[in-house]
Amino acid sequence: MSRDRNNPLITDGHAILADRVFDGYGWHTDAAVLIRAGRIVGLGAPGEVPSDWPQTRLPAGAFLAPGFIDLQVNGGGGVLLNDQPTVEGVRAIARAHRLYGTTACLPTLITDTREKMKAAVAAVSATVGREGILGLHLEGPFISPLRPGAHPSDRITQPAAGDLDQLCELADVGRSLVTLAPECVPAGFVRRLASSGVRISIGHSEASADVVMQAVADGATGVTHLFNAMPPLSARAPGIIGAALAEPRLTASLIVDGTHVDPVSVQAAFMAMGSERIVLVTDAMPTVGTSLDHFELAGRTIKRTDGRLTTEEGTLAGAHLDMASAVRNAVKLAQVPVEDALRAASLTPAQFLGLDNERGAIVSGARADLVALTEEFTVIATWLGGSTD
């Protein structure tokens, strides 16, 4: 067992015991995770747990894994960030998704007005470091009007004077992320934003492979919901998809709900990029954790039918998806190995954000953010900093 070398006689802790533990890298059979002060201090055999420590034993067949990290969560629990860009709204979204194993997330603002952007920045700034809030994801408004998806077309825009300075301030808001179309911003925009410390993902874009590669050279590191809101891969026009598959500096997110991306395409992406460059995201809307069958997005009604969220015109509008279901779908529908699916939901997003020493793995010194799952990937319990709600 790995122990705190500076304090070998650890006290006042507790342990979680499970038939199997996935630590982010591999499996441990009949194992115990030792937790003290919200941190993991050891992983070993149950017999090594100090006799005076409280113990929680998972049911037979259940397993323990690192808590999920969602980089794109627009809403949940009846709340849409665009409608409630407040501290209360951010916390409600995080709490709703914690029921499904998500212990950290980037609340995501879909293309909106600059006033809404400022409100979202303020709300997330006030909650970073609590409730598992890691930063803000601004998905738009600097995206291609040719690939709007369900984003309100009248709010898609090009950067104006002062916009870049304001975006650079996101570097002080946790580990924030901006999704943009590189062909729709001025030369040097991506380079300066990336150099400020903000992470940049390419999405809702018509960019050619050459434009994508220039954005990568300028500091872009991500692709938002691969295959969706971008041109298809073809022999002489590889575009964003081809660049993502070929460029090792890019990490791509995937919405694996069985609707956004065909399971064969999901499998192909994992085969080409590996779980170290694929991140599972939910693109979740306020219906998650509720019985809502519709909601409003920028004045348009979004309907939920058979698990699909669509506009009246039939355009997909986010997803009715949680992270545990995304993992289950990757395994059951796309035949992705369990280890790869779990890694894409925890360790890889942590690495993308530069937080893999803190999150995404069950290793000594990391936060005790954990999820217990059945063999069918139903969440039994979630621990945030070693505590359950």
Secondary structure, DSSP 8 states (H G I E B T S, - for coil): ----TT-SS--S-EEEEEEEEE-SSSEEEEEEEEEETTEEEEEE-GGGS-TTS-EEE--TT-EEEE-EEEEEE-EETTEETTT--SHHHHHHHHHHHHTTTEEEEEEEEES--HHHHHHHHHHHHHHTTSTTB-B-EEE-SSS-TTS-TTS-GGG-----TTHHHHHHGGGGSBS-EEEE-GGGS-TTHHHHHHHTT-EEEE-S----HHHHHHHHHHT--EESSTTSSS----SS--HHHHHHHH-TT-EEEEE-SSSSS-HHHHHHHHHHH-TTSEEEE--B-TTTTS---EEEETTEEEEEETTEEE-TT--B-SB---HHHHHHHHHHTT---HHHHHHHTTHHHHHHTT-TTTSSS--TTSB--EEEE-TT--EEEEEBTTB--
